[in-house]
Amino acid sequence: MTAIEAFAPGPRRLLTRLRALMAAREDAQERLDHLVSLIAQETGADVCSIYLARRGGSLELCATHGLKQEAVHNTRLQPGEGLVGLVARQARPLAVSDAPTHPAFSYRPETGEEPFKSFIGVPILRGGRLVGVLTSQTASSREVGDDEIETLQTVAMILAEIVASGDIISAEELAGLDVRPTKAERFQGGAFSPGLAMGVAVVHEPHVTSLRLIADDPEREEARLETALENLRRSVDQMLDSGRVPFGGPTRDVIEAYRMFAHDRGWLNQLREAVRQGLTAEAAVERVRNEHRARLMQARDANFRERLHDLEDLANRLLRHLDGESSTARPLPENAILIARSIGPAELLDYDRTRLKGVALEEGSQSSHAVIVAKALGIPLVGTVEGALDRVEEGDPVILDGEFGLLHIRPAEDVTETYRERTEALSQRRAIFAQLRDAPSVTADGEAFELHLNIGLLIELTRLAETGAAGIGLFRTEFQFMVSDTLPRLDEQAELYRAVVNASNGHPVVFRTLDLGGDKVTNYAPSTREPNPALGWRAIRMGLDRPGLLRYQLRSLIHAAGEKPLKVLFPMIAAPWEFRAAKEMLLKEVEYFRRRGRTVPEKVEAGLMLETPGMAWAIEQILPEVDFVAVGANDLMQYFYAADRQNARVSDRYDVLAPAALQLLKSIRDACDRHTVPISICGELAGRPLEACVLMALGYDRMSMAAGSIGPVKRALTALDAGKLGTWLASHMSDDLPSLRGSLLQAGSTAGLALEAVDNPGALRV
């Protein structure tokens, strides 16, 4: 029987003595010296040593019981050297019964370790970073039990907190061996919200760390863990079963993965065993997470790395359940750039907008709600930067390029300098746009145009004066519903709409009725699961099938308008009868107010939002009954090409400047002209300078867009010869080309374009 087997204390007594040791008033080196002696004494080991990682990857012997003391701070192992280096490289425990015979063994005579045979090494991990190795040795050859390894792993986690104090080795020297790369990283994603930001990384739903490590009452900790696990499983199950997660697609896959891991026996048993050894519930979660992170981060298989992210996120959720927290937002540093897998509009709005300078998402799409909010706030956002969360650390220097969809993590100095120059250039451009704000909205050949704003939040109303926009061409009323925990009452809706009308200072405002349903879900209403939400039960379809909801909103709008004019836009009209039914409901509500002697708007206009090809071909049938038309270019092009704009495989396959798409847009414009019905166009198509010039030449002199697009588009249009471009387009509309973009840029001034003002050569895809 070995000395360890004879002694065999439980880990709880060791943790109790460790807690007393940590509370003692002594410097960090003395604490380390006492720590290795305590571990050796409690485990019956002949040797216990601590190696800490130094900058450059070497491992320095910083404390030992059993080896020669003169070796402390003098013995350094190169990266990967010896059994200690092997533990560091693999970031996992290693147990060897006869160390000198192991192929990786490296003998260091200054340590005096030649008499010792058995070896146990465990990594010291903190936040996924390997900061050192804890070892235990005996003079006799023996088989090592799992309990011994787990005990050392528990001690290693506590040791990581001592090391993190910076008292042993300075932060400059104690770099640690990162299991993730620390070199400069560059990610190409999607340019979803324009702008440029330079700052520091802040991880949304970050790695949550625990402050309490050793349990005072282990039985209570077990109960806390079980309660938190049950709450976690229930919350994930409810998320899936409530219908709030759309059927199919990556969002549901992620939540399904959470549910699978939340019920995984191996993960649960590891957590429970760590608590039984004397750790707090939080520390148990931290230890198990560190072990998984260190191993899975080295996997080359993307599926393993994805599993890591799911486990990491699950651990964070569990820690929040333990702490009784629900919100993911937190105080931000200056110039914060948020890095997230995905984020909802309400979560994004929780952050301090004065400090949040940019957002990078591993997922996301041009039409996602977070993107819409980011554009509204003027925050640059880059999406689809897959793998960024695995390569970034909290506080890393970051550059986010919303113009070209780039994310730079820990950029090199030359890259940083280049972006500093670009930032200066952007400042100069903004100065040019500011000068244009009050200039007449007229093309170079004298054609007047109007640029309006797309907004959905009260905070965006200040952009009306900032940009010099002609009005609010699209107010998305569903945002109030999506960020609210309960159905907004009639008076709450009316208060919002009244604030919008009053803040517009006489500028026209178009209110779009609720575009909910499909993938636009609320927190308080069940959503029908649909295999293709974009083509499903949404917008006016939901409003007509649930008339109480639409009537409620129309009543709020009429009440808010008072005596002022009211313009209401009905979305997703696919057939004439849908518009007639919606307009009839609006007029009945006006009559309802009038019969009761209440104030009614001096003029009520009902608009049709044209977003489907079917309505485009039936437009002549309904135009005599329509007060105005707004073309929803995003959805119209999606349905025209039968290409889901949230599907990365097809979303950039077709260019909206293709002859066929332009012919469709021209036919809609011509039909409205024949019936003298005002028409505007909104969406990404209108918000890009080159596309806006083409629209102007097709006759679309009213456009609605995000606030950040007003300046660039106005600059391009005021330099445009619309007549010349119209003539050029007429002669090329039948060209057998996938896009006219290249031909337009090549023609330049010949086609009436001022190329220096058309600064978006990349194609806007479906």
C-alpha positions in Angstrom: 0.0 0.0 0.0 1.4 3.4 -1.0 1.7 6.4 1.3 -1.1 8.1 -0.6 -3.4 5.0 -0.3 -2.7 4.8 3.4 -3.5 8.4 4.1 -6.3 8.9 1.5 -8.0 12.0 3.0 -11.2 13.3 1.4 -10.9 16.4 -0.7 -13.1 18.4 1.6 -10.6 18.5 4.4 -7.9 19.7 1.9 -10.3 22.5 0.7 -11.0 23.5 4.3 -7.3 23.9 5.0 -6.8 25.7 1.7 -9.5 28.2 2.6 -7.7 29.0 5.9 -4.4 29.3 4.0 -5.9 31.8 1.5 -7.2 33.9 4.4 -3.8 34.1 6.0 -1.9 37.4 5.8 1.2 36.6 3.8 2.6 37.5 0.4 1.8 35.4 -2.7 5.2 33.5 -2.7 4.8 32.5 0.9 1.3 31.4 0.1 2.5 29.2 -2.8 5.2 27.7 -0.7 2.7 26.8 2.0 0.3 25.6 -0.6 2.6 23.0 -2.1 3.6 21.8 1.4 -0.1 21.5 2.3 -0.9 19.5 -0.8 2.0 17.2 -0.3 1.1 16.6 3.3 -2.6 16.0 2.6 -2.1 13.7 -0.3 1.0 11.9 1.0 3.1 12.9 -2.1 6.8 13.2 -1.9 6.9 16.2 -4.3 4.4 18.9 -5.1 5.5 21.7 -7.5 3.9 24.6 -9.3 5.1 25.8 -12.7 3.8 29.1 -14.1 3.8 30.2 -17.7 6.0 33.1 -18.7 5.9 35.3 -21.7 7.1 33.4 -24.7 5.6 30.1 -23.5 8.2 28.9 -21.1 7.2 27.3 -17.8 9.0 28.5 -14.6 9.2 26.5 -11.4 7.7 28.9 -8.9 7.2 26.8 -5.8 8.1 23.2 -4.7 7.9 20.8 -1.8 10.4 18.0 -2.3 12.6 19.3 -5.1 15.7 21.5 -4.5 14.7 25.0 -3.4 17.5 26.6 -5.4 15.7 25.5 -8.5 12.7 27.8 -7.7 12.6 30.7 -10.2 15.7 29.3 -11.9 14.4 26.2 -13.7 12.5 27.1 -16.9 11.1 24.6 -19.3 10.8 25.5 -22.9 7.3 25.1 -24.6 6.5 21.4 -24.8 9.5 20.3 -22.9 9.2 17.3 -20.6 6.1 15.9 -19.0 5.2 19.3 -17.6 5.4 20.8 -21.1 3.2 18.0 -22.4 0.5 18.8 -19.8 0.7 22.4 -20.8 0.5 21.7 -24.5 -2.5 19.3 -24.2 -4.2 21.3 -21.5 -5.3 18.1 -19.8 -4.2 16.0 -16.9 -1.4 13.4 -17.3 -0.7 10.5 -14.9 2.4 8.3 -15.4 3.4 5.4 -13.1 7.1 5.5 -14.1 8.0 9.0 -15.3 11.7 8.4 -16.4 10.6 5.8 -18.9 8.0 8.1 -20.6 9.1 9.3 -24.1 8.4 12.9 -23.1 10.4 12.8 -19.9 13.1 15.5 -19.6 15.6 15.3 -16.8 16.7 18.6 -15.1 19.6 17.8 -12.7 19.2 21.2 -10.8 15.9 20.1 -9.5 17.1 16.8 -7.9 14.1 14.9 -9.2 15.9 11.7 -10.1 14.6 9.6 -7.2 11.0 10.1 -8.1 9.0 7.7 -10.3 5.2 8.4 -10.4 4.0 11.7 -11.8 0.7 13.5 -11.9 0.4 16.9 -13.7 -2.8 19.0 -14.1 -3.2 22.2 -16.0 -3.9 25.4 -14.1 -6.7 27.1 -16.1 -8.4 30.4 -15.8 -11.0 31.7 -18.3 -9.8 29.2 -20.9 -6.2 30.3 -20.5 -3.6 27.9 -19.3 -1.4 29.8 -16.8 0.6 26.9 -15.4 0.9 23.3 -14.3 0.5 21.7 -10.9 2.5 18.5 -10.3 2.7 15.7 -7.7 5.4 13.0 -7.6 6.2 10.0 -5.4 9.4 7.9 -5.1 7.6 4.7 -5.9 6.1 3.5 -9.1 2.4 3.2 -8.8 -1.0 3.5 -10.6 -2.7 6.8 -10.1 -6.4 6.9 -9.2 -9.0 9.2 -10.7 -9.8 10.7 -7.3 -6.2 11.9 -6.9 -6.4 13.7 -10.3 -9.7 15.3 -9.5 -8.4 16.6 -6.2 -5.4 18.2 -7.9 -7.7 19.7 -10.6 -9.8 21.3 -7.8 -6.7 22.7 -6.2 -5.4 24.0 -9.5 -8.6 26.0 -10.0 -8.1 27.7 -6.7 -4.4 28.2 -7.5 -5.4 30.0 -10.7 -7.1 32.7 -8.7 -4.0 33.2 -6.5 -1.9 33.5 -9.6 -4.4 36.0 -11.1 -3.6 38.4 -8.3 -0.4 39.3 -10.1 1.6 39.2 -6.8 3.7 36.2 -7.8 4.8 37.3 -11.3 3.8 40.7 -12.8 1.0 40.8 -15.4 3.6 41.9 -18.0 5.6 38.7 -17.4 2.8 36.3 -16.6 1.4 36.0 -20.1 0.1 32.5 -19.8 -0.2 29.9 -22.5 -3.4 30.8 -24.3 -5.2 27.8 -25.6 -6.6 30.2 -28.2 -4.3 32.1 -30.6 -3.3 35.6 -29.5 -2.0 36.6 -32.9 -3.8 39.2 -35.0 -7.0 37.8 -36.5 -9.0 39.0 -39.5 -12.6 38.0 -40.2 -14.5 38.7 -43.4 -18.2 39.0 -42.7 -21.2 41.0 -43.9 -21.4 44.8 -43.9 -24.8 45.1 -42.2 -24.6 48.6 -40.8 -22.0 51.1 -42.1 -19.3 52.9 -40.2 -15.9 52.3 -38.7 -15.1 51.7 -35.0 -11.9 51.2 -33.2 -12.0 50.1 -29.6 -11.9 47.2 -27.2 -13.8 43.9 -27.3 -16.7 43.3 -25.0 -18.2 39.8 -25.1 -22.0 39.6 -25.0 -23.1 36.9 -22.6 -19.4 36.7 -21.6 -17.4 34.1 -19.7 -19.0 34.4 -16.3 -16.5 33.9 -13.4 -17.2 32.9 -9.9 -15.8 34.6 -6.8 -16.7 32.0 -4.2 -14.7 28.8 -4.7 -14.8 26.7 -1.5 -18.1 25.6 0.0 -19.0 26.4 3.6 -21.9 24.0 3.4 -21.5 21.3 0.7 -25.0 19.9 1.1 -26.4 23.4 0.5 -24.2 23.8 -2.6 -25.5 20.5 -4.0 -29.1 21.8 -3.5 -28.3 25.1 -5.1 -26.7 23.3 -8.1 -29.7 21.0 -8.5 -32.2 23.9 -8.3 -30.2 25.9 -10.9 -29.9 22.9 -13.2 -33.7 22.4 -13.0 -34.3 26.1 -13.7 -31.9 26.0 -16.6 -33.5 22.9 -18.2 -37.0 24.4 -17.7 -36.0 27.7 -19.3 -34.5 25.9 -22.4 -37.5 23.6 -22.7 -39.9 26.5 -22.4 -38.0 28.5 -25.1 -38.4 25.6 -27.5 -42.0 24.6 -26.6 -43.4 28.1 -26.5 -43.1 28.5 -30.2 -40.9 31.6 -29.9 -38.0 29.8 -31.6 -38.8 29.6 -35.4 -39.2 26.1 -36.8 -36.0 24.9 -38.4 -32.9 27.0 -39.1 -29.8 27.8 -37.0 -31.7 29.5 -34.2 -33.6 26.4 -33.3 -30.6 24.2 -33.9 -28.7 26.2 -31.2 -31.5 25.9 -28.7 -31.9 22.2 -29.4 -28.2 21.8 -28.7 -28.6 23.7 -25.4 -31.4 21.3 -24.4 -29.3 18.3 -25.4 -26.3 19.5 -23.3 -28.5 20.6 -20.4 -29.6 16.9 -20.1 -26.2 15.4 -20.8 -25.4 12.9 -18.0 -21.6 13.2 -18.4 -21.7 17.0 -18.0 -24.2 16.8 -15.0 -22.1 14.1 -13.2 -18.9 16.2 -13.6 -20.7 19.1 -12.0 -22.1 17.1 -9.1 -18.8 15.4 -8.4 -17.0 18.7 -8.2 -19.5 20.0 -5.7 -19.2 16.8 -3.6 -15.4 17.5 -3.4 -16.1 20.7 -1.6 -16.4 23.4 -4.3 -19.3 25.9 -4.5 -21.8 25.3 -7.2 -20.3 28.3 -9.2 -16.8 26.9 -8.8 -17.9 23.5 -10.0 -19.3 25.0 -13.1 -16.1 27.0 -13.7 -13.9 23.9 -13.2 -15.9 21.7 -15.6 -16.0 24.5 -18.2 -12.3 25.1 -18.0 -11.6 21.4 -18.6 -13.9 21.2 -21.6 -12.7 24.5 -23.0 -9.0 23.6 -22.8 -9.5 20.3 -24.6 -12.1 21.3 -27.2 -10.3 24.5 -28.3 -7.5 22.4 -29.7 -9.9 20.4 -31.9 -9.5 20.9 -35.6 -13.0 19.7 -36.3 -15.4 22.6 -36.5 -18.2 20.5 -34.9 -16.1 20.1 -31.8 -15.5 23.8 -31.6 -19.2 24.4 -32.0 -19.8 22.0 -29.1 -17.4 24.1 -27.1 -19.4 27.2 -27.7 -22.6 25.5 -26.7 -21.1 24.2 -23.5 -19.6 27.7 -22.8 -22.9 29.4 -23.3 -24.7 26.7 -21.2 -22.3 27.3 -18.4 -22.9 31.0 -18.5 -26.6 30.5 -18.4 -26.2 28.1 -15.4 -24.1 30.6 -13.6 -26.7 33.3 -14.1 -29.4 31.0 -12.7 -27.2 30.4 -9.7 -26.8 34.2 -9.2 -30.4 34.9 -9.9 -29.6 37.2 -12.9 -31.4 37.4 -16.2 -30.1 40.4 -18.1 -27.0 40.0 -20.2 -26.2 43.7 -20.5 -23.6 45.2 -18.2 -21.5 48.4 -17.9 -19.3 49.1 -20.9 -15.8 50.6 -21.1 -15.2 53.5 -23.4 -15.2 52.6 -27.1 -16.8 49.2 -26.6 -17.2 46.9 -29.5 -19.7 44.1 -28.7 -18.9 40.6 -29.9 -21.8 38.1 -29.9 -23.1 35.0 -31.5 -26.5 36.7 -31.9 -28.4 39.4 -30.1 -32.0 40.5 -29.9 -33.1 44.1 -30.3 -34.1 44.5 -26.7 -30.7 43.1 -25.5 -28.9 45.6 -27.8 -30.9 48.5 -26.5 -30.0 47.5 -22.9 -26.4 48.7 -23.5 -25.1 52.2 -22.9 -25.3 53.8 -26.4 -22.8 56.5 -25.5 -20.1 53.8 -25.0 -21.1 51.2 -27.6 -19.2 52.0 -30.8 -19.7 48.8 -32.8 -21.2 45.3 -32.9 -19.9 42.0 -34.5 -22.2 39.0 -34.8 -21.3 35.4 -35.6 -24.7 35.1 -37.1 -27.2 37.7 -38.2 -28.5 39.0 -41.5 -29.2 42.3 -43.2 -32.9 42.2 -42.1 -32.4 41.0 -38.5 -33.8 43.1 -35.8 -30.5 43.8 -34.2 -29.2 45.1 -37.5 -32.2 47.4 -37.8 -31.6 48.8 -34.3 -27.9 49.2 -35.0 -28.7 51.2 -38.1 -31.2 53.3 -36.2 -28.6 54.2 -33.6 -25.9 54.7 -36.2 -23.8 51.9 -34.8 -21.5 50.0 -37.2 -22.4 46.3 -37.4 -20.6 43.4 -39.1 -22.4 40.0 -39.3 -21.6 36.4 -40.1 -18.1 36.5 -38.6 -18.1 32.9 -37.7 -15.5 31.8 -35.2 -14.9 35.3 -33.8 -16.0 34.4 -30.3 -13.4 31.6 -30.2 -10.6 34.0 -31.0 -11.4 37.1 -29.0 -10.9 37.9 -25.3 -12.5 40.5 -23.3 -10.5 43.8 -23.6 -8.7 42.8 -26.8 -8.1 45.7 -29.2 -10.6 45.5 -32.0 -11.3 47.3 -35.3 -14.7 46.9 -36.8 -15.2 47.9 -40.5 -18.9 48.2 -41.3 -18.1 49.5 -44.8 -16.5 46.3 -46.0 -17.7 43.8 -43.4 -14.3 43.2 -41.7 -13.5 42.5 -38.0 -9.8 42.8 -36.9 -8.9 41.3 -33.5 -5.6 42.4 -32.0 -4.6 44.1 -35.2 -1.0 44.8 -36.2 0.3 48.3 -35.9 0.3 48.9 -39.6 -3.3 47.8 -39.9 -4.2 50.1 -37.0 -2.5 53.1 -38.6 -4.3 52.4 -41.9 -7.6 52.6 -40.1 -6.7 55.7 -38.3 -6.2 57.3 -41.7 -9.5 56.0 -42.8 -11.2 57.3 -39.7 -9.9 60.8 -40.6 -11.1 60.4 -44.2 -14.6 59.4 -42.9 -14.6 62.4 -40.7 -14.0 64.6 -43.7 -16.8 62.8 -45.6 -19.2 63.5 -42.7 -18.3 67.1 -42.9 -19.2 67.1 -46.6 -22.5 65.4 -45.8 -23.2 68.0 -43.1 -22.7 70.8 -45.6 -25.3 69.2 -47.9 -27.9 68.8 -45.1 -29.6 72.1 -45.9 -28.8 72.3 -49.6 -31.7 71.9 -52.0 -32.6 68.3 -52.9 -32.2 68.7 -56.6 -30.2 66.7 -59.2 -27.6 68.4 -61.4 -30.1 68.6 -64.2 -32.8 70.2 -62.0 -34.9 67.2 -60.9 -36.3 67.5 -57.3 -36.2 64.6 -55.0 -37.1 63.8 -51.4 -35.2 61.6 -48.9 -37.1 60.3 -45.9 -36.1 58.2 -42.9 -36.9 54.7 -41.9 -37.2 54.5 -38.1 -38.9 52.5 -35.4 -37.7 53.9 -32.2 -38.2 57.2 -30.4 -34.5 57.7 -30.0 -34.2 57.9 -33.7 -36.3 61.1 -34.0 -33.3 63.3 -33.4 -31.9 62.0 -36.7 -34.6 64.0 -38.6 -33.0 67.3 -37.8 -29.5 65.9 -38.0 -29.9 64.6 -41.5 -32.2 67.2 -43.0 -34.6 64.5 -44.1 -37.9 65.5 -45.7 -39.9 63.3 -43.3 -40.4 59.9 -41.9 -41.1 57.6 -44.8 -41.5 54.5 -42.7 -42.2 54.2 -39.0 -42.0 50.5 -38.0 -44.7 50.2 -35.3 -43.8 46.6 -34.5 -40.7 47.6 -32.6 -42.7 48.8 -29.6 -44.3 45.3 -29.5 -41.1 43.4 -30.0 -39.1 45.1 -27.2 -42.0 45.0 -24.7 -42.7 42.1 -22.2 -46.5 42.6 -22.5 -48.9 43.7 -25.2 -48.7 47.5 -25.3 -52.0 49.1 -24.1 -54.0 51.4 -26.3 -52.8 54.5 -24.4 -49.2 53.3 -24.5 -49.4 52.9 -28.3 -51.1 56.2 -28.7 -48.4 57.9 -26.5 -45.7 56.6 -28.8 -47.4 57.6 -32.0 -48.2 61.1 -30.6 -44.6 61.6 -29.7 -43.5 60.7 -33.2 -46.1 63.1 -34.8 -45.1 65.9 -32.4 -41.4 65.4 -32.8 -41.7 65.5 -36.6 -42.4 69.2 -36.4 -44.8 69.2 -39.4 -42.8 66.8 -41.5 -44.9 64.0 -43.0 -44.9 60.6 -41.1 -46.0 57.3 -42.6 -47.0 54.7 -39.9 -46.7 51.1 -41.1 -49.1 48.8 -39.3 -47.7 45.8 -37.4 -45.4 43.6 -39.4 -45.3 40.8 -36.9 -45.5 37.0 -37.3 -43.2 34.5 -38.9 -39.7 35.1 -37.5 -40.8 38.4 -35.8 -42.0 37.1 -32.5 -43.0 38.9 -29.2 -42.4 37.8 -25.6 -46.0 37.6 -24.7 -47.8 36.0 -27.7 -47.3 32.4 -28.9 -46.0 32.1 -32.5 -47.1 29.5 -34.9 -44.1 27.4 -36.0 -43.7 27.6 -39.7 -41.2 26.0 -42.1 -40.8 29.2 -44.0 -41.7 32.2 -41.9 -41.0 34.8 -44.6 -43.8 33.3 -46.7 -46.1 32.5 -43.8 -48.6 34.1 -41.4 -47.3 37.6 -40.9 -48.0 41.3 -41.3 -51.4 42.1 -42.8 -52.3 38.4 -42.9 -52.1 38.2 -39.2 -53.8 41.6 -38.9 -56.8 40.5 -41.0 -57.0 37.1 -39.3 -56.8 38.7 -35.8 -58.8 41.9 -36.5 -58.9 42.8 -32.8 -55.1 43.4 -32.8 -55.1 45.5 -36.0 -58.3 47.5 -35.0 -56.6 48.2 -31.6 -53.6 49.7 -33.3 -55.6 51.7 -35.8 -57.6 53.2 -33.0 -54.3 54.2 -31.3 -53.1 55.8 -34.4 -56.3 57.8 -34.9 -56.2 58.9 -31.3 -52.6 60.0 -31.5 -53.0 62.0 -34.7 -55.7 64.2 -33.3 -56.6 66.8 -35.9 -53.3 66.3 -37.8 -53.1 64.3 -41.1 -52.6 60.5 -40.7 -50.9 58.3 -43.2 -51.2 54.5 -42.6 -49.3 52.0 -44.6 -50.4 48.3 -44.8 -47.5 45.9 -45.2 -47.2 42.6 -47.2 -50.3 43.2 -49.4 -50.3 40.3 -51.8 -53.8 40.7 -53.4 -56.2 43.6 -53.9 -58.8 42.2 -51.5 -56.4 42.4 -48.6 -55.9 46.1 -49.1 -59.6 46.7 -49.4 -60.3 44.8 -46.2 -57.6 46.7 -44.3 -58.6 50.1 -45.6 -62.3 49.4 -44.7 -61.2 48.6 -41.2 -59.3 51.9 -41.0 -62.3 54.0 -42.3 -64.6 52.2 -39.9 -62.4 53.2 -37.0 -62.4 56.8 -38.1 -66.2 56.7 -38.3 -66.2 55.2 -34.8 -64.4 58.2 -33.5 -66.6 60.6 -35.4 -69.9 59.1 -34.2 -68.7 59.6 -30.6 -67.8 63.2 -31.2 -64.1 62.6 -30.8 -61.4 64.4 -32.7 -60.5 62.8 -36.1 -57.5 63.6 -38.4 -58.1 66.3 -41.0 -57.1 63.8 -43.6 -56.6 60.0 -43.5 -54.6 58.3 -46.2 -54.3 54.5 -46.7 -51.1 53.3 -48.4 -50.2 50.0 -49.9 -46.8 48.5 -49.3 -45.8 46.6 -52.4 -43.6 43.7 -51.5 -44.8 40.8 -53.6 -44.5 40.2 -57.4 -48.2 39.1 -57.4 -49.3 42.5 -56.2 -46.9 44.1 -58.7 -48.9 42.5 -61.6 -52.2 43.3 -60.0 -51.4 46.9 -59.1 -53.6 48.4 -61.8 -56.7 46.8 -60.3 -56.3 48.5 -56.9 -54.6 51.8 -57.6 -57.8 53.8 -58.0 -58.5 53.0 -54.3 -55.0 53.6 -53.0 -53.8 57.0 -51.6 -50.1 56.2 -51.9 -47.7 53.3 -52.7 -44.5 52.4 -50.9 -42.3 49.7 -52.6 -40.7 47.5 -50.0 -37.6 46.6 -52.0 -36.1 44.1 -49.5 -38.9 41.7 -49.6 -39.9 42.4 -53.2 -36.5 41.4 -54.5 -36.4 38.4 -52.2 -39.7 37.1 -53.6 -38.9 38.1 -57.1 -35.8 35.9 -57.1 -37.2 33.3 -54.8 -34.0 33.7 -52.7 -34.1 33.8 -49.0 -32.1 36.9 -48.0 -31.3 35.3 -44.6 -29.7 32.3 -46.4 -26.1 33.0 -47.0 -25.9 30.4 -49.8 -28.3 32.3 -52.0 -28.6 35.8 -50.5 -25.8 37.2 -52.6 -26.5 35.3 -55.7 -28.6 37.9 -57.6 -27.9 41.6 -58.1 -30.8 44.0 -57.8 -29.4 46.0 -60.7 -30.1 43.1 -63.1 -32.2 44.2 -66.1 -35.2 42.1 -65.1 -35.4 43.6 -61.6 -35.1 47.1 -63.0 -37.9 46.4 -65.5 -40.2 45.3 -62.6 -39.5 48.4 -60.7 -40.1 50.6 -63.7 -43.4 48.9 -64.5 -44.6 49.7 -60.9 -43.5 53.3 -61.2 -45.2 53.7 -64.6 -48.5 52.2 -63.3 -48.6 54.7 -60.4 -47.9 57.5 -62.9 -50.8 56.5 -65.0 -53.1 56.7 -62.0 -51.4 59.8 -60.5 -50.7 57.9 -57.2 -47.7 59.0 -55.2 -45.0 56.3 -54.9 -41.9 55.9 -52.8 -39.3 53.2 -52.3 -37.7 52.1 -49.1 -35.1 49.5 -48.0 -31.5 48.7 -48.7 -31.9 49.5 -52.4 -32.7 53.1 -51.7 -30.0 53.6 -49.2 -27.0 53.0 -51.4 -25.7 55.8 -53.7 -25.4 53.9 -57.0 -28.7 52.1 -56.6 -30.4 55.4 -55.5 -29.2 57.1 -58.7 -30.7 54.3 -60.8 -34.0 54.6 -58.9 -34.0 58.3 -59.5 -33.5 57.8 -63.2 -36.4 55.3 -63.2 -38.7 58.0 -61.7 -38.5 57.2 -58.0 -38.0 60.7 -56.6 -39.1 59.8 -53.1 -36.9 57.4 -51.2 -36.9 56.3 -47.6 -33.8 54.9 -45.9 -31.7 54.6 -42.7 -30.4 57.9 -41.3 -26.8 56.9 -42.1 -27.6 56.7 -45.8 -29.1 60.2 -46.2 -25.8 62.0 -46.6 -24.1 59.6 -49.1 -27.3 59.3 -51.2 -27.9 63.1 -51.2 -24.3 63.7 -52.3 -24.7 61.2 -55.2 -28.1 62.5 -56.3 -27.2 66.2 -56.3 -24.3 65.3 -58.6 -26.4 63.1 -60.9 -27.7 64.0 -64.4 -30.9 62.0 -64.0 -32.0 62.6 -67.6 -28.8 61.3 -69.0 -28.9 58.2 -66.8 -32.5 57.6 -67.7 -31.6 57.6 -71.4 -28.7 55.2 -70.8 -30.9 52.8 -68.8 -33.5 52.8 -71.5 -31.0 51.6 -74.0 -29.7 48.8 -71.7 -32.8 47.5 -70.0 -32.9 44.5 -72.3 -29.2 43.6 -72.1 -28.6 39.9 -71.5 -26.4 40.5 -68.4 -26.7 39.3 -64.8 -26.3 42.9 -63.7 -25.8 46.4 -65.2 -23.6 47.4 -62.3 -20.3 46.9 -64.2 -21.6 48.7 -67.3 -22.8 51.6 -65.2 -19.5 52.1 -63.4 -17.6 51.8 -66.7 -19.9 54.4 -68.4 -19.5 56.9 -65.5 -20.2 60.4 -66.6 -21.4 59.2 -70.0 -24.4 57.7 -68.0 -24.7 60.9 -65.9 -23.0 59.5 -62.9 -20.5 61.3 -60.7 -18.3 58.3 -59.8 -16.6 60.1 -56.9 -20.0 60.3 -55.2 -21.0 56.7 -56.0 -18.7 55.0 -53.4 -20.4 51.6 -53.1 -19.1 49.5 -56.1 -20.0 46.3 -54.4 -23.3 44.7 -55.5 -26.3 44.9 -53.3 -27.6 41.4 -53.3 -31.0 40.0 -52.6 
